[in-house]
Amino acid sequence: MSIRPVKRLIKSKPTLEGAGVHLRRAFGFGNTSDFDPFLLLDDFRNDVPADYLAGFPWHPHRGIETITYVLAGTVDHGDSMGNRGSIASGDVQWMTAGSGIIHQEMPRGDQAGRMHGFQLWANLPAALKMTPPRYQGIEAADIPVVTDDDGTQVRLVCGTFWGKTGPVDGVATDPIYIDVSVPPGLRKTLPIETTRHAFAYVFAGSGKFCNASGPLEVPTEPVSWADTNPPAAAENRSLVLFDRGDEVMVQAGDDGIRFLLVSGKPLQEPVAWYGPIVMNTQEQLQQAFGELEKGTFLKSGQKK
């Protein structure tokens, strides 16, 4: 077994999105080849309602899937397929935009005004860019929670992990999306297939993602970290991009650590991307925006 080295440690950056929502972007809208098939990860954690209530009014998507995972508060949503509802604490909305969808997402805080959640964008392969839109709404109670003997807990949103399979199905890039909590001071190893790209995003506590197979470029630490101090401390709102290997190792800090661990099979296809639409060529991109202007963007009998 080989521990995945830490390729990069990234602090998420404050960003303004939608109609004026203050959030933090872990990655996106740059060169995302290291994250392929994933395109973007936003952390929309906020306890000031004025910073998020403007929300994300009606906007289009094509060629991608958006995965919204809410931990506190609710997100009211609607789309051109006629879906309406709220994503509540612990719920997941997995939307396959495919050939095109127009939707809105309006965050609503809890009783204390807190809003917390994540949105991940996953690319669709060229053969499925124009697939009919699909919507999967998963309630918190339907997401399996697996607790290991050492107290490590995993909420399994998508994929198969530790012998359990998450409720989201039929996703082209076969992602694994889990919410991991590791108790204070514990060192834990988690399996990830070598062929996948993988990253972790820390959102509570802190820890060190450890490289036992070679020295880190930054910071420089001895290879024998297990006998001294592990490298690559990852604090709250830090993203850890892993290199190749078949497992990741984390050393939880004094308050434990909680993080998303996401992996997927890279598509290795060209990306033509502008805003909420991701295609393979500039011609396809221009066609999509041309259809928006002409009112022919929505397929499959959708109406907005």
N, C-alpha and C positions, 0 to 999 in steps of 0.2 A: 504494500500500500504506500502511496506517495502523497504527502501533504502538499496542498496547493500553495505555492508562494503567493505573497501579497504583491500584486502588480502596481496598484496605486491606492493611496488613501486620500479621499476627497472630502472636503467639508462642503455641505450643501450651501447654495448661495441664495440670498434673498432675491425674490423675483416678483414682479407685478403681472398678473395674468387675468384673463376674462374681462369683466367690467370694472376691475380694480381690486382683485383679491390678492392680499399679501400672503405669499407662500415661500417655500424654499425649494429650489431645484437641485436635485442630486446629480443628474446628468440629463442631456438632451440638447437638441438644436445645434449640434456641432458634429465632430467626427465620432460617431457612435459604433464604429466597427468592432471595438473591443467588447461591446455589450450585445451585439447581434445575437438573437433577433429582437432585442429590446431597444427602444428608441428614446424613452424619456421616463424619469421618475420624479414626481412632485410630492412634497410633504406639505399638506395644507393644514398645519397645526397652528391654532390661533385662539386666544382667549379675549380678543377685542372684537365684538360683533361688527363694528364699523369697518373693520379691515377685511371682512369676508362676505357680508350680507349682499353686496352687489352681485356676487355669484358669476356664473358663466351662462349668459343668455344664449338664445338659439344660435347654434353654429354647426357647420357641416363637418363630417369626417368621411374619408374614403381610404381603403387600402390598409387599415390597421384594426387592432383591437384595443379598447380601453378597459382597464381593470381598476375599479374603484373599491377601496377597502376602508370602511369607516370604523373608527375606534371610539369616538365620542361625538355627540350631537347627531344630526341627521342631514342627509342631502336629498332634497326633493328633486325629482327628475321627470322629464317627459321627452318623447321622441316622435319622429315622423311615422313610426309603425303603430302608433296609438298607445304605447306603453306609458303609464303614469304610476307614480308611487314614491316612496321614500326609502332611502337606504339608511338603516338605523345602526346603532352601535353594534359592531361585530359582524355586520352584513357585508356582502360582496356583490357588486354588479359587474358582470363580465359582458361587455358589449362588442360584438363583432360588426364593425361598420361595413366591411365588404364593399359592395358596389356604391354605397352611399347612404348616409343617414343624416338627419338634422335633429339635434337634441339640445336640451338645456339641463344644467345642473346648478341648483341653488342651495348652498350650504345654510343650515339652520343650527344654531348652537344648542347645547343642553341648557338646563335650568340655570346653570352658573355662567352661561355665555361662552362655553368652551366648544371649539370645533377641532376635531382631530381625525385625519385620514390620509390616505395616499392614493395617488393615481399613477398607474404604470401603463405605458403604451408598448404594445407588442406589434411587430411588423407582420404582415401577411405575405406568404410566398407569392410569386408572380402568378402562379396558376389559380390562386384563390383571391386575388385582389378584387375581382368583380363578383364574388360569391354573394348570394342574397344576405342581407343583414340578419343578425341573430342576436337575441338578448337572453342572458341567463342571470336571473336574480336569485341569489343564495342567502338565506337567512342564517343568522348566527348559530342557531340550534342545529343546523344541518352541516356545519363544518366540524369534521372530526377533530378531537383533541386527544393527543397521545402523550402520556407521561411516562418517562423512563424511570428505572429503579433509582437513579441518582437525583431525581426531582426535575430533570430537564423536561420542559413541556413544549410541545409542537402543535400549533393549529395548522391544519392542512387544507389550504384553499384549493390547490390544484396539483394534480400529479400523484404519484405514488411514492410514499416514504415510510420507512419502518413498517412495511407490510400493510399499510392502510392507503386508501385512495380517496382523494378529495372529490367534492361534488361537481366541480366544473368539468365538462367533458367535450370531446370533439374539437380540441384546439390544435391547429396545424403544427405548431412548433414544439408541441409536447412539453410545455413548461412545467417546472415544479416551483410552486410558490408557497412558502411556509413562513409562519410567524413563530419564532423560537425564543423561549425564555430559559436562561441558564442560571442556576442559583449562585449566590456569592461565593467567589473563590474556587469554583469548580472548573476543571479543564475538561473540555468536551470535544469529541471528534464526530463529525457528521459526514456521511457519504455523499459524493456527487460524481456522476459518471464523467470520465475523462473527456469525452467528446463534447461536453457542454461548456458554454460560457457561463460564468457564475459571478454573482456579487452579493454582498450583504449590506443592509442599511440599518444602522444602529439608531434606535429611537427612545431607549431608556437605559439608564445605567451606563456602564462602560466596560471595556475589556480589551484584550490583545489577541488579534488573529495571528496565529503563529506559523512560522515557516521553518519546518524541520529538515527541509531538503536542500537548503542553500541560503547564503546570506542575502539580506534585503539590500536593495540599492539605497533606499532612503527610509528610515534612518539606518546607518550602518551599525550592525550589532553582531556579536559572535554567533557562529552557527549553532553552538551548543547552548542555545537560549534556555533550554529546559533546566540547566544548572545555574542560571543567573537570572536575568530579567527578559521576558519575552519582548520582542520588538512590536512596532506598529500598534500603539495604543489607539483604540477607536472610541471616541466619546460620542455623546448624544449628537444626532444629526450628521454623523460621519458615514460615508459610503466606502466600502472596501471592495475593490475589484481584484479578483483572483486570477492567477495564471493557471496553467494546466496541472492536473493531478487528479486523484480520485477520492480525496476527502479534504475537508477543511477542519482546522483545529482552533478553538477559541478558549482563552483563559478569562473567566469572568472576573470583574473587579469586585470591590468590597460591597457594592450594592447590587450585585448581579448584573446581567445584561439581557436586553431584549432587542431583537433585530429581525428584519425580513431577510430571508435567504431565498434567492431567486436564481434559477438556472434554466437554460433552454438550448436547443440545438441550433447553431448558427445557420442562417439561410445562405450567406455568401452570395448575395445578389446585389445588383446596383440599386442605389437608393436615390430617388428624385423626390425632394421633400420641400414643401412650403406650408408652414402653419399646420392646420389640422388634416392635411391631405398628404399621403405618402404613396408614391408610385415608383415605377422602375425607370422611367425615362422622362425627359423634359416634355416631350410631345404628349405623353399621357397626363402629365401634370397640367399642361395648358388646356388639354381637352376637358379635364375635370372643372377647371375654373371657368372655361367657356360655357359648359353646361349649367353651371351655377347661374351665370348671367342670363342664359336663355330660358331657365326654368325647367331644364330637362335632366337635372342632376339625379333626382330620385328615380330608381328603377322599381321593379316588382310591384307596381301599382300603388306605391306609397303616395300619400298626399300630406302636405304640410299646411 
